[in-house]
Amino acid sequence: MSQFKMGDGPPPQMNQNPLDSVDFDKTTPIKCESCENHGFEQVLLLRKVSALVSPTGKETIVPVAVFACAKCGHINQEFLKTSSIV
């Protein structure tokens, strides 16, 4: 039976973010539609799924993560559309 020693074998693979190669200056800032603030925080919207359409046959509550303005709490329409909330 062979023993494993620390340092043997190839180095562990680091997960590289594909966005690391994107030039930040070529991106478009997003601001709040209500107050024009640029800071956002993740919040959860809760959706109720009827037992008639739930895969389990039971009424279920599903959390949906979206971004809300950190200053006024507004959720931009583009965030709701991508989440299929509205």
PyMOL Python script that loads the backbone (N, CA, C, O; Angstrom):
from pymol import cmd

cmd.read_pdbstr("""\
ATOM      1  N   MET A   1       0.849  -1.181   0.000  1.00  0.00           N
ATOM      2  CA  MET A   1       0.000   0.000   0.000  1.00  0.00           C
ATOM      3  C   MET A   1       0.884   1.230   0.000  1.00  0.00           C
ATOM      4  O   MET A   1       1.748   1.373   0.865  1.00  0.00           O
ATOM      5  N   SER A   2       0.679   2.126  -0.966  1.00  0.00           N
ATOM      6  CA  SER A   2       1.527   3.320  -1.043  1.00  0.00           C
ATOM      7  C   SER A   2       0.983   4.402  -0.127  1.00  0.00           C
ATOM      8  O   SER A   2      -0.219   4.495   0.121  1.00  0.00           O
ATOM      9  N   GLN A   3       1.898   5.209   0.362  1.00  0.00           N
ATOM     10  CA  GLN A   3       1.507   6.318   1.228  1.00  0.00           C
ATOM     11  C   GLN A   3       1.562   7.608   0.433  1.00  0.00           C
ATOM     12  O   GLN A   3       2.443   7.803  -0.405  1.00  0.00           O
ATOM     13  N   PHE A   4       0.615   8.480   0.706  1.00  0.00           N
ATOM     14  CA  PHE A   4       0.584   9.783   0.050  1.00  0.00           C
ATOM     15  C   PHE A   4       1.342  10.769   0.907  1.00  0.00           C
ATOM     16  O   PHE A   4       1.103  10.876   2.110  1.00  0.00           O
ATOM     17  N   LYS A   5       2.258  11.492   0.282  1.00  0.00           N
ATOM     18  CA  LYS A   5       3.019  12.513   0.999  1.00  0.00           C
ATOM     19  C   LYS A   5       2.621  13.885   0.485  1.00  0.00           C
ATOM     20  O   LYS A   5       2.359  14.078  -0.702  1.00  0.00           O
ATOM     21  N   MET A   6       2.585  14.828   1.409  1.00  0.00           N
ATOM     22  CA  MET A   6       2.273  16.194   1.047  1.00  0.00           C
ATOM     23  C   MET A   6       3.283  16.680   0.015  1.00  0.00           C
ATOM     24  O   MET A   6       4.485  16.491   0.199  1.00  0.00           O
ATOM     25  N   GLY A   7       2.826  17.295  -1.053  1.00  0.00           N
ATOM     26  CA  GLY A   7       3.721  17.788  -2.091  1.00  0.00           C
ATOM     27  C   GLY A   7       3.868  16.822  -3.247  1.00  0.00           C
ATOM     28  O   GLY A   7       4.386  17.204  -4.296  1.00  0.00           O
ATOM     29  N   ASP A   8       3.428  15.577  -3.091  1.00  0.00           N
ATOM     30  CA  ASP A   8       3.486  14.614  -4.192  1.00  0.00           C
ATOM     31  C   ASP A   8       2.372  14.928  -5.187  1.00  0.00           C
ATOM     32  O   ASP A   8       1.292  15.383  -4.809  1.00  0.00           O
ATOM     33  N   GLY A   9       2.648  14.683  -6.435  1.00  0.00           N
ATOM     34  CA  GLY A   9       1.614  14.853  -7.447  1.00  0.00           C
ATOM     35  C   GLY A   9       1.516  16.282  -7.940  1.00  0.00           C
ATOM     36  O   GLY A   9       2.234  17.172  -7.482  1.00  0.00           O
ATOM     37  N   PRO A  10       0.605  16.482  -8.891  1.00  0.00           N
ATOM     38  CA  PRO A  10       0.466  17.817  -9.486  1.00  0.00           C
ATOM     39  C   PRO A  10      -0.162  18.796  -8.492  1.00  0.00           C
ATOM     40  O   PRO A  10      -0.889  18.384  -7.588  1.00  0.00           O
ATOM     41  N   PRO A  11       0.117  20.091  -8.660  1.00  0.00           N
ATOM     42  CA  PRO A  11      -0.499  21.081  -7.765  1.00  0.00           C
ATOM     43  C   PRO A  11      -2.006  21.128  -8.000  1.00  0.00           C
ATOM     44  O   PRO A  11      -2.469  20.859  -9.109  1.00  0.00           O
ATOM     45  N   PRO A  12      -2.764  21.464  -6.974  1.00  0.00           N
ATOM     46  CA  PRO A  12      -4.220  21.527  -7.140  1.00  0.00           C
ATOM     47  C   PRO A  12      -4.595  22.608  -8.156  1.00  0.00           C
ATOM     48  O   PRO A  12      -3.953  23.655  -8.234  1.00  0.00           O
ATOM     49  N   GLN A  13      -5.634  22.336  -8.923  1.00  0.00           N
ATOM     50  CA  GLN A  13      -6.102  23.291  -9.921  1.00  0.00           C
ATOM     51  C   GLN A  13      -6.925  24.390  -9.253  1.00  0.00           C
ATOM     52  O   GLN A  13      -7.815  24.111  -8.451  1.00  0.00           O
ATOM     53  N   MET A  14      -6.622  25.624  -9.588  1.00  0.00           N
ATOM     54  CA  MET A  14      -7.404  26.747  -9.080  1.00  0.00           C
ATOM     55  C   MET A  14      -8.483  27.058 -10.112  1.00  0.00           C
ATOM     56  O   MET A  14      -8.213  27.071 -11.313  1.00  0.00           O
ATOM     57  N   ASN A  15      -9.686  27.304  -9.650  1.00  0.00           N
ATOM     58  CA  ASN A  15     -10.758  27.676 -10.562  1.00  0.00           C
ATOM     59  C   ASN A  15     -10.555  29.120 -10.995  1.00  0.00           C
ATOM     60  O   ASN A  15     -10.655  30.039 -10.183  1.00  0.00           O
ATOM     61  N   GLN A  16     -10.271  29.314 -12.266  1.00  0.00           N
ATOM     62  CA  GLN A  16     -10.054  30.662 -12.774  1.00  0.00           C
ATOM     63  C   GLN A  16     -11.378  31.226 -13.256  1.00  0.00           C
ATOM     64  O   GLN A  16     -12.110  30.564 -13.992  1.00  0.00           O
ATOM     65  N   ASN A  17     -11.685  32.447 -12.841  1.00  0.00           N
ATOM     66  CA  ASN A  17     -12.899  33.123 -13.250  1.00  0.00           C
ATOM     67  C   ASN A  17     -12.735  33.582 -14.694  1.00  0.00           C
ATOM     68  O   ASN A  17     -11.774  34.291 -14.993  1.00  0.00           O
ATOM     69  N   PRO A  18     -13.642  33.203 -15.607  1.00  0.00           N
ATOM     70  CA  PRO A  18     -13.515  33.619 -17.004  1.00  0.00           C
ATOM     71  C   PRO A  18     -13.612  35.129 -17.175  1.00  0.00           C
ATOM     72  O   PRO A  18     -13.153  35.664 -18.184  1.00  0.00           O
ATOM     73  N   LEU A  19     -14.203  35.829 -16.202  1.00  0.00           N
ATOM     74  CA  LEU A  19     -14.327  37.280 -16.294  1.00  0.00           C
ATOM     75  C   LEU A  19     -13.043  38.003 -15.914  1.00  0.00           C
ATOM     76  O   LEU A  19     -12.961  39.222 -16.064  1.00  0.00           O
ATOM     77  N   ASP A  20     -12.039  37.280 -15.425  1.00  0.00           N
ATOM     78  CA  ASP A  20     -10.768  37.907 -15.056  1.00  0.00           C
ATOM     79  C   ASP A  20     -10.097  38.565 -16.255  1.00  0.00           C
ATOM     80  O   ASP A  20      -9.320  39.505 -16.092  1.00  0.00           O
ATOM     81  N   SER A  21     -10.388  38.082 -17.450  1.00  0.00           N
ATOM     82  CA  SER A  21      -9.744  38.627 -18.643  1.00  0.00           C
ATOM     83  C   SER A  21     -10.532  39.776 -19.270  1.00  0.00           C
ATOM     84  O   SER A  21     -10.099  40.326 -20.283  1.00  0.00           O
ATOM     85  N   VAL A  22     -11.681  40.154 -18.692  1.00  0.00           N
ATOM     86  CA  VAL A  22     -12.496  41.248 -19.228  1.00  0.00           C
ATOM     87  C   VAL A  22     -11.903  42.580 -18.788  1.00  0.00           C
ATOM     88  O   VAL A  22     -11.585  42.773 -17.615  1.00  0.00           O
ATOM     89  N   ASP A  23     -11.758  43.498 -19.745  1.00  0.00           N
ATOM     90  CA  ASP A  23     -11.260  44.842 -19.450  1.00  0.00           C
ATOM     91  C   ASP A  23     -12.370  45.623 -18.751  1.00  0.00           C
ATOM     92  O   ASP A  23     -13.416  45.888 -19.344  1.00  0.00           O
ATOM     93  N   PHE A  24     -12.141  45.989 -17.493  1.00  0.00           N
ATOM     94  CA  PHE A  24     -13.148  46.673 -16.685  1.00  0.00           C
ATOM     95  C   PHE A  24     -13.599  47.979 -17.339  1.00  0.00           C
ATOM     96  O   PHE A  24     -14.757  48.369 -17.188  1.00  0.00           O
ATOM     97  N   ASP A  25     -12.714  48.657 -18.058  1.00  0.00           N
ATOM     98  CA  ASP A  25     -13.057  49.921 -18.715  1.00  0.00           C
ATOM     99  C   ASP A  25     -14.040  49.736 -19.860  1.00  0.00           C
ATOM    100  O   ASP A  25     -14.640  50.706 -20.325  1.00  0.00           O
ATOM    101  N   LYS A  26     -14.211  48.504 -20.316  1.00  0.00           N
ATOM    102  CA  LYS A  26     -15.141  48.232 -21.409  1.00  0.00           C
ATOM    103  C   LYS A  26     -16.495  47.725 -20.899  1.00  0.00           C
ATOM    104  O   LYS A  26     -17.316  47.250 -21.683  1.00  0.00           O
ATOM    105  N   THR A  27     -16.722  47.824 -19.609  1.00  0.00           N
ATOM    106  CA  THR A  27     -18.004  47.420 -19.032  1.00  0.00           C
ATOM    107  C   THR A  27     -18.899  48.643 -18.840  1.00  0.00           C
ATOM    108  O   THR A  27     -18.420  49.777 -18.859  1.00  0.00           O
ATOM    109  N   THR A  28     -20.176  48.413 -18.659  1.00  0.00           N
ATOM    110  CA  THR A  28     -21.143  49.488 -18.456  1.00  0.00           C
ATOM    111  C   THR A  28     -21.643  49.462 -17.016  1.00  0.00           C
ATOM    112  O   THR A  28     -22.129  48.430 -16.553  1.00  0.00           O
ATOM    113  N   PRO A  29     -21.532  50.579 -16.301  1.00  0.00           N
ATOM    114  CA  PRO A  29     -22.029  50.601 -14.925  1.00  0.00           C
ATOM    115  C   PRO A  29     -23.557  50.513 -14.892  1.00  0.00           C
ATOM    116  O   PRO A  29     -24.239  50.978 -15.805  1.00  0.00           O
ATOM    117  N   ILE A  30     -24.065  49.920 -13.844  1.00  0.00           N
ATOM    118  CA  ILE A  30     -25.513  49.833 -13.638  1.00  0.00           C
ATOM    119  C   ILE A  30     -25.858  50.716 -12.449  1.00  0.00           C
ATOM    120  O   ILE A  30     -25.193  50.669 -11.414  1.00  0.00           O
ATOM    121  N   LYS A  31     -26.907  51.525 -12.608  1.00  0.00           N
ATOM    122  CA  LYS A  31     -27.327  52.369 -11.498  1.00  0.00           C
ATOM    123  C   LYS A  31     -28.801  52.136 -11.206  1.00  0.00           C
ATOM    124  O   LYS A  31     -29.545  51.633 -12.048  1.00  0.00           O
ATOM    125  N   CYS A  32     -29.203  52.505 -10.017  1.00  0.00           N
ATOM    126  CA  CYS A  32     -30.590  52.354  -9.587  1.00  0.00           C
ATOM    127  C   CYS A  32     -31.491  53.219 -10.468  1.00  0.00           C
ATOM    128  O   CYS A  32     -31.194  54.391 -10.700  1.00  0.00           O
ATOM    129  N   GLU A  33     -32.583  52.647 -10.956  1.00  0.00           N
ATOM    130  CA  GLU A  33     -33.536  53.391 -11.785  1.00  0.00           C
ATOM    131  C   GLU A  33     -34.247  54.475 -10.981  1.00  0.00           C
ATOM    132  O   GLU A  33     -34.764  55.436 -11.551  1.00  0.00           O
ATOM    133  N   SER A  34     -34.274  54.322  -9.669  1.00  0.00           N
ATOM    134  CA  SER A  34     -34.996  55.256  -8.826  1.00  0.00           C
ATOM    135  C   SER A  34     -34.129  56.413  -8.319  1.00  0.00           C
ATOM    136  O   SER A  34     -34.512  57.576  -8.447  1.00  0.00           O
ATOM    137  N   CYS A  35     -32.961  56.097  -7.744  1.00  0.00           N
ATOM    138  CA  CYS A  35     -32.150  57.148  -7.115  1.00  0.00           C
ATOM    139  C   CYS A  35     -30.765  57.317  -7.745  1.00  0.00           C
ATOM    140  O   CYS A  35     -29.990  58.172  -7.317  1.00  0.00           O
ATOM    141  N   GLU A  36     -30.451  56.505  -8.761  1.00  0.00           N
ATOM    142  CA  GLU A  36     -29.186  56.548  -9.497  1.00  0.00           C
ATOM    143  C   GLU A  36     -27.960  56.146  -8.676  1.00  0.00           C
ATOM    144  O   GLU A  36     -26.832  56.451  -9.063  1.00  0.00           O
ATOM    145  N   ASN A  37     -28.167  55.475  -7.561  1.00  0.00           N
ATOM    146  CA  ASN A  37     -27.068  54.942  -6.758  1.00  0.00           C
ATOM    147  C   ASN A  37     -26.428  53.780  -7.525  1.00  0.00           C
ATOM    148  O   ASN A  37     -27.104  53.105  -8.301  1.00  0.00           O
ATOM    149  N   HIS A  38     -25.142  53.545  -7.312  1.00  0.00           N
ATOM    150  CA  HIS A  38     -24.437  52.459  -8.003  1.00  0.00           C
ATOM    151  C   HIS A  38     -24.220  51.226  -7.127  1.00  0.00           C
ATOM    152  O   HIS A  38     -23.695  50.224  -7.613  1.00  0.00           O
ATOM    153  N   GLY A  39     -24.604  51.268  -5.862  1.00  0.00           N
ATOM    154  CA  GLY A  39     -24.394  50.129  -4.966  1.00  0.00           C
ATOM    155  C   GLY A  39     -25.643  49.268  -4.840  1.00  0.00           C
ATOM    156  O   GLY A  39     -26.758  49.775  -4.712  1.00  0.00           O
ATOM    157  N   PHE A  40     -25.435  47.964  -4.880  1.00  0.00           N
ATOM    158  CA  PHE A  40     -26.554  47.019  -4.777  1.00  0.00           C
ATOM    159  C   PHE A  40     -26.220  45.936  -3.759  1.00  0.00           C
ATOM    160  O   PHE A  40     -25.053  45.666  -3.473  1.00  0.00           O
ATOM    161  N   GLU A  41     -27.259  45.328  -3.225  1.00  0.00           N
ATOM    162  CA  GLU A  41     -27.087  44.196  -2.325  1.00  0.00           C
ATOM    163  C   GLU A  41     -28.068  43.110  -2.726  1.00  0.00           C
ATOM    164  O   GLU A  41     -29.140  43.385  -3.267  1.00  0.00           O
ATOM    165  N   GLN A  42     -27.685  41.877  -2.453  1.00  0.00           N
ATOM    166  CA  GLN A  42     -28.541  40.750  -2.829  1.00  0.00           C
ATOM    167  C   GLN A  42     -29.665  40.605  -1.813  1.00  0.00           C
ATOM    168  O   GLN A  42     -29.437  40.636  -0.604  1.00  0.00           O
ATOM    169  N   VAL A  43     -30.879  40.446  -2.323  1.00  0.00           N
ATOM    170  CA  VAL A  43     -32.056  40.220  -1.481  1.00  0.00           C
ATOM    171  C   VAL A  43     -32.826  39.032  -2.059  1.00  0.00           C
ATOM    172  O   VAL A  43     -32.589  38.623  -3.196  1.00  0.00           O
ATOM    173  N   LEU A  44     -33.736  38.490  -1.277  1.00  0.00           N
ATOM    174  CA  LEU A  44     -34.542  37.364  -1.733  1.00  0.00           C
ATOM    175  C   LEU A  44     -35.992  37.781  -1.915  1.00  0.00           C
ATOM    176  O   LEU A  44     -36.581  38.418  -1.042  1.00  0.00           O
ATOM    177  N   LEU A  45     -36.558  37.416  -3.053  1.00  0.00           N
ATOM    178  CA  LEU A  45     -37.991  37.522  -3.257  1.00  0.00           C
ATOM    179  C   LEU A  45     -38.545  36.126  -3.041  1.00  0.00           C
ATOM    180  O   LEU A  45     -37.908  35.139  -3.410  1.00  0.00           O
ATOM    181  N   LEU A  46     -39.706  36.038  -2.454  1.00  0.00           N
ATOM    182  CA  LEU A  46     -40.314  34.730  -2.215  1.00  0.00           C
ATOM    183  C   LEU A  46     -41.507  34.543  -3.132  1.00  0.00           C
ATOM    184  O   LEU A  46     -42.362  35.422  -3.244  1.00  0.00           O
ATOM    185  N   ARG A  47     -41.559  33.394  -3.786  1.00  0.00           N
ATOM    186  CA  ARG A  47     -42.657  33.053  -4.685  1.00  0.00           C
ATOM    187  C   ARG A  47     -43.333  31.784  -4.166  1.00  0.00           C
ATOM    188  O   ARG A  47     -42.673  30.823  -3.772  1.00  0.00           O
ATOM    189  N   LYS A  48     -44.650  31.808  -4.178  1.00  0.00           N
ATOM    190  CA  LYS A  48     -45.411  30.639  -3.738  1.00  0.00           C
ATOM    191  C   LYS A  48     -45.789  29.812  -4.964  1.00  0.00           C
ATOM    192  O   LYS A  48     -46.333  30.339  -5.935  1.00  0.00           O
ATOM    193  N   VAL A  49     -45.498  28.524  -4.912  1.00  0.00           N
ATOM    194  CA  VAL A  49     -45.829  27.602  -5.996  1.00  0.00           C
ATOM    195  C   VAL A  49     -47.029  26.769  -5.557  1.00  0.00           C
ATOM    196  O   VAL A  49     -46.991  26.102  -4.523  1.00  0.00           O
ATOM    197  N   SER A  50     -48.077  26.814  -6.342  1.00  0.00           N
ATOM    198  CA  SER A  50     -49.289  26.060  -6.047  1.00  0.00           C
ATOM    199  C   SER A  50     -49.016  24.563  -6.075  1.00  0.00           C
ATOM    200  O   SER A  50     -48.155  24.097  -6.821  1.00  0.00           O
ATOM    201  N   ALA A  51     -49.735  23.826  -5.276  1.00  0.00           N
ATOM    202  CA  ALA A  51     -49.605  22.368  -5.258  1.00  0.00           C
ATOM    203  C   ALA A  51     -49.937  21.771  -6.627  1.00  0.00           C
ATOM    204  O   ALA A  51     -49.438  20.701  -6.974  1.00  0.00           O
ATOM    205  N   LEU A  52     -50.775  22.458  -7.403  1.00  0.00           N
ATOM    206  CA  LEU A  52     -51.165  21.954  -8.724  1.00  0.00           C
ATOM    207  C   LEU A  52     -50.006  21.940  -9.716  1.00  0.00           C
ATOM    208  O   LEU A  52     -49.974  21.101 -10.615  1.00  0.00           O
ATOM    209  N   VAL A  53     -49.057  22.855  -9.564  1.00  0.00           N
ATOM    210  CA  VAL A  53     -47.934  22.911 -10.510  1.00  0.00           C
ATOM    211  C   VAL A  53     -46.606  22.522  -9.872  1.00  0.00           C
ATOM    212  O   VAL A  53     -45.592  22.445 -10.565  1.00  0.00           O
ATOM    213  N   SER A  54     -46.595  22.279  -8.579  1.00  0.00           N
ATOM    214  CA  SER A  54     -45.371  21.893  -7.887  1.00  0.00           C
ATOM    215  C   SER A  54     -44.995  20.460  -8.236  1.00  0.00           C
ATOM    216  O   SER A  54     -45.866  19.592  -8.287  1.00  0.00           O
ATOM    217  N   PRO A  55     -43.713  20.195  -8.477  1.00  0.00           N
ATOM    218  CA  PRO A  55     -43.301  18.826  -8.811  1.00  0.00           C
ATOM    219  C   PRO A  55     -43.525  17.836  -7.666  1.00  0.00           C
ATOM    220  O   PRO A  55     -43.608  16.629  -7.893  1.00  0.00           O
ATOM    221  N   THR A  56     -43.620  18.344  -6.448  1.00  0.00           N
ATOM    222  CA  THR A  56     -43.841  17.454  -5.310  1.00  0.00           C
ATOM    223  C   THR A  56     -45.319  17.253  -5.011  1.00  0.00           C
ATOM    224  O   THR A  56     -45.686  16.387  -4.216  1.00  0.00           O
ATOM    225  N   GLY A  57     -46.176  18.062  -5.657  1.00  0.00           N
ATOM    226  CA  GLY A  57     -47.607  17.976  -5.377  1.00  0.00           C
ATOM    227  C   GLY A  57     -47.993  18.713  -4.109  1.00  0.00           C
ATOM    228  O   GLY A  57     -49.138  18.624  -3.665  1.00  0.00           O
ATOM    229  N   LYS A  58     -47.052  19.439  -3.519  1.00  0.00           N
ATOM    230  CA  LYS A  58     -47.320  20.206  -2.300  1.00  0.00           C
ATOM    231  C   LYS A  58     -47.026  21.677  -2.554  1.00  0.00           C
ATOM    232  O   LYS A  58     -46.124  22.017  -3.319  1.00  0.00           O
ATOM    233  N   GLU A  59     -47.799  22.549  -1.903  1.00  0.00           N
ATOM    234  CA  GLU A  59     -47.530  23.977  -2.000  1.00  0.00           C
ATOM    235  C   GLU A  59     -46.117  24.252  -1.483  1.00  0.00           C
ATOM    236  O   GLU A  59     -45.715  23.716  -0.451  1.00  0.00           O
ATOM    237  N   THR A  60     -45.378  25.079  -2.193  1.00  0.00           N
ATOM    238  CA  THR A  60     -43.982  25.329  -1.862  1.00  0.00           C
ATOM    239  C   THR A  60     -43.672  26.820  -1.968  1.00  0.00           C
ATOM    240  O   THR A  60     -44.271  27.530  -2.776  1.00  0.00           O
ATOM    241  N   ILE A  61     -42.743  27.281  -1.155  1.00  0.00           N
ATOM    242  CA  ILE A  61     -42.241  28.643  -1.274  1.00  0.00           C
ATOM    243  C   ILE A  61     -40.829  28.567  -1.833  1.00  0.00           C
ATOM    244  O   ILE A  61     -39.980  27.842  -1.314  1.00  0.00           O
ATOM    245  N   VAL A  62     -40.585  29.335  -2.913  1.00  0.00           N
ATOM    246  CA  VAL A  62     -39.302  29.316  -3.605  1.00  0.00           C
ATOM    247  C   VAL A  62     -38.609  30.668  -3.439  1.00  0.00           C
ATOM    248  O   VAL A  62     -39.189  31.699  -3.782  1.00  0.00           O
ATOM    249  N   PRO A  63     -37.375  30.681  -2.918  1.00  0.00           N
ATOM    250  CA  PRO A  63     -36.635  31.943  -2.832  1.00  0.00           C
ATOM    251  C   PRO A  63     -35.965  32.260  -4.174  1.00  0.00           C
ATOM    252  O   PRO A  63     -35.416  31.373  -4.828  1.00  0.00           O
ATOM    253  N   VAL A  64     -36.017  33.528  -4.573  1.00  0.00           N
ATOM    254  CA  VAL A  64     -35.391  33.976  -5.817  1.00  0.00           C
ATOM    255  C   VAL A  64     -34.449  35.128  -5.474  1.00  0.00           C
ATOM    256  O   VAL A  64     -34.888  36.153  -4.953  1.00  0.00           O
ATOM    257  N   ALA A  65     -33.171  34.968  -5.760  1.00  0.00           N
ATOM    258  CA  ALA A  65     -32.180  35.998  -5.444  1.00  0.00           C
ATOM    259  C   ALA A  65     -32.183  37.084  -6.519  1.00  0.00           C
ATOM    260  O   ALA A  65     -32.102  36.787  -7.711  1.00  0.00           O
ATOM    261  N   VAL A  66     -32.278  38.350  -6.087  1.00  0.00           N
ATOM    262  CA  VAL A  66     -32.199  39.508  -6.979  1.00  0.00           C
ATOM    263  C   VAL A  66     -31.352  40.576  -6.291  1.00  0.00           C
ATOM    264  O   VAL A  66     -30.976  40.427  -5.128  1.00  0.00           O
ATOM    265  N   PHE A  67     -31.055  41.650  -7.017  1.00  0.00           N
ATOM    266  CA  PHE A  67     -30.287  42.754  -6.454  1.00  0.00           C
ATOM    267  C   PHE A  67     -31.183  43.958  -6.234  1.00  0.00           C
ATOM    268  O   PHE A  67     -31.951  44.340  -7.117  1.00  0.00           O
ATOM    269  N   ALA A  68     -31.084  44.558  -5.043  1.00  0.00           N
ATOM    270  CA  ALA A  68     -31.832  45.763  -4.699  1.00  0.00           C
ATOM    271  C   ALA A  68     -30.847  46.881  -4.402  1.00  0.00           C
ATOM    272  O   ALA A  68     -29.733  46.632  -3.939  1.00  0.00           O
ATOM    273  N   CYS A  69     -31.258  48.105  -4.667  1.00  0.00           N
ATOM    274  CA  CYS A  69     -30.410  49.258  -4.394  1.00  0.00           C
ATOM    275  C   CYS A  69     -30.081  49.300  -2.907  1.00  0.00           C
ATOM    276  O   CYS A  69     -30.963  49.165  -2.059  1.00  0.00           O
ATOM    277  N   ALA A  70     -28.804  49.489  -2.603  1.00  0.00           N
ATOM    278  CA  ALA A  70     -28.370  49.534  -1.207  1.00  0.00           C
ATOM    279  C   ALA A  70     -28.819  50.824  -0.522  1.00  0.00           C
ATOM    280  O   ALA A  70     -28.841  50.898   0.706  1.00  0.00           O
ATOM    281  N   LYS A  71     -29.175  51.837  -1.307  1.00  0.00           N
ATOM    282  CA  LYS A  71     -29.576  53.125  -0.736  1.00  0.00           C
ATOM    283  C   LYS A  71     -31.093  53.215  -0.513  1.00  0.00           C
ATOM    284  O   LYS A  71     -31.545  53.587   0.570  1.00  0.00           O
ATOM    285  N   CYS A  72     -31.875  52.869  -1.554  1.00  0.00           N
ATOM    286  CA  CYS A  72     -33.331  53.061  -1.444  1.00  0.00           C
ATOM    287  C   CYS A  72     -34.136  51.763  -1.483  1.00  0.00           C
ATOM    288  O   CYS A  72     -35.339  51.787  -1.225  1.00  0.00           O
ATOM    289  N   GLY A  73     -33.497  50.626  -1.800  1.00  0.00           N
ATOM    290  CA  GLY A  73     -34.184  49.340  -1.810  1.00  0.00           C
ATOM    291  C   GLY A  73     -34.895  48.993  -3.112  1.00  0.00           C
ATOM    292  O   GLY A  73     -35.474  47.913  -3.229  1.00  0.00           O
ATOM    293  N   HIS A  74     -34.859  49.893  -4.089  1.00  0.00           N
ATOM    294  CA  HIS A  74     -35.528  49.657  -5.374  1.00  0.00           C
ATOM    295  C   HIS A  74     -34.874  48.484  -6.109  1.00  0.00           C
ATOM    296  O   HIS A  74     -33.660  48.295  -6.028  1.00  0.00           O
ATOM    297  N   ILE A  75     -35.685  47.694  -6.828  1.00  0.00           N
ATOM    298  CA  ILE A  75     -35.180  46.603  -7.662  1.00  0.00           C
ATOM    299  C   ILE A  75     -35.408  46.998  -9.113  1.00  0.00           C
ATOM    300  O   ILE A  75     -36.550  47.170  -9.540  1.00  0.00           O
ATOM    301  N   ASN A  76     -34.320  47.143  -9.874  1.00  0.00           N
ATOM    302  CA  ASN A  76     -34.423  47.518 -11.291  1.00  0.00           C
ATOM    303  C   ASN A  76     -35.201  46.476 -12.076  1.00  0.00           C
ATOM    304  O   ASN A  76     -35.117  45.281 -11.792  1.00  0.00           O
ATOM    305  N   GLN A  77     -35.956  46.933 -13.063  1.00  0.00           N
ATOM    306  CA  GLN A  77     -36.749  46.036 -13.901  1.00  0.00           C
ATOM    307  C   GLN A  77     -35.884  44.982 -14.601  1.00  0.00           C
ATOM    308  O   GLN A  77     -36.317  43.841 -14.764  1.00  0.00           O
ATOM    309  N   GLU A  78     -34.675  45.350 -15.014  1.00  0.00           N
ATOM    310  CA  GLU A  78     -33.821  44.376 -15.701  1.00  0.00           C
ATOM    311  C   GLU A  78     -33.471  43.191 -14.808  1.00  0.00           C
ATOM    312  O   GLU A  78     -33.249  42.088 -15.308  1.00  0.00           O
ATOM    313  N   PHE A  79     -33.418  43.401 -13.497  1.00  0.00           N
ATOM    314  CA  PHE A  79     -33.128  42.305 -12.575  1.00  0.00           C
ATOM    315  C   PHE A  79     -34.346  41.403 -12.420  1.00  0.00           C
ATOM    316  O   PHE A  79     -34.209  40.190 -12.268  1.00  0.00           O
ATOM    317  N   LEU A  80     -35.527  41.990 -12.459  1.00  0.00           N
ATOM    318  CA  LEU A  80     -36.747  41.193 -12.341  1.00  0.00           C
ATOM    319  C   LEU A  80     -37.009  40.381 -13.604  1.00  0.00           C
ATOM    320  O   LEU A  80     -37.468  39.242 -13.524  1.00  0.00           O
ATOM    321  N   LYS A  81     -36.722  40.952 -14.758  1.00  0.00           N
ATOM    322  CA  LYS A  81     -36.957  40.251 -16.021  1.00  0.00           C
ATOM    323  C   LYS A  81     -36.053  39.042 -16.169  1.00  0.00           C
ATOM    324  O   LYS A  81     -36.493  37.993 -16.639  1.00  0.00           O
ATOM    325  N   THR A  82     -34.782  39.178 -15.770  1.00  0.00           N
ATOM    326  CA  THR A  82     -33.866  38.051 -15.915  1.00  0.00           C
ATOM    327  C   THR A  82     -34.197  36.930 -14.945  1.00  0.00           C
ATOM    328  O   THR A  82     -33.800  35.784 -15.152  1.00  0.00           O
ATOM    329  N   SER A  83     -34.920  37.261 -13.889  1.00  0.00           N
ATOM    330  CA  SER A  83     -35.294  36.242 -12.919  1.00  0.00           C
ATOM    331  C   SER A  83     -36.674  35.676 -13.214  1.00  0.00           C
ATOM    332  O   SER A  83     -37.153  34.803 -12.490  1.00  0.00           O
ATOM    333  N   SER A  84     -37.327  36.170 -14.284  1.00  0.00           N
ATOM    334  CA  SER A  84     -38.696  35.748 -14.650  1.00  0.00           C
ATOM    335  C   SER A  84     -39.674  35.978 -13.519  1.00  0.00           C
ATOM    336  O   SER A  84     -40.576  35.170 -13.296  1.00  0.00           O
ATOM    337  N   ILE A  85     -39.496  37.099 -12.788  1.00  0.00           N
ATOM    338  CA  ILE A  85     -40.376  37.405 -11.662  1.00  0.00           C
ATOM    339  C   ILE A  85     -41.616  38.161 -12.141  1.00  0.00           C
ATOM    340  O   ILE A  85     -42.722  37.939 -11.648  1.00  0.00           O
ATOM    341  N   VAL A  86     -41.417  39.043 -13.095  1.00  0.00           N
ATOM    342  CA  VAL A  86     -42.525  39.886 -13.587  1.00  0.00           C
ATOM    343  C   VAL A  86     -42.851  39.503 -15.002  1.00  0.00           C
ATOM    344  O   VAL A  86     -43.752  40.085 -15.607  1.00  0.00           O
TER     345      VAL A  86
END
""", "prot")
cmd.dss("prot")
cmd.show_as("cartoon", "prot")
cmd.util.cbc("prot")
cmd.orient("prot")
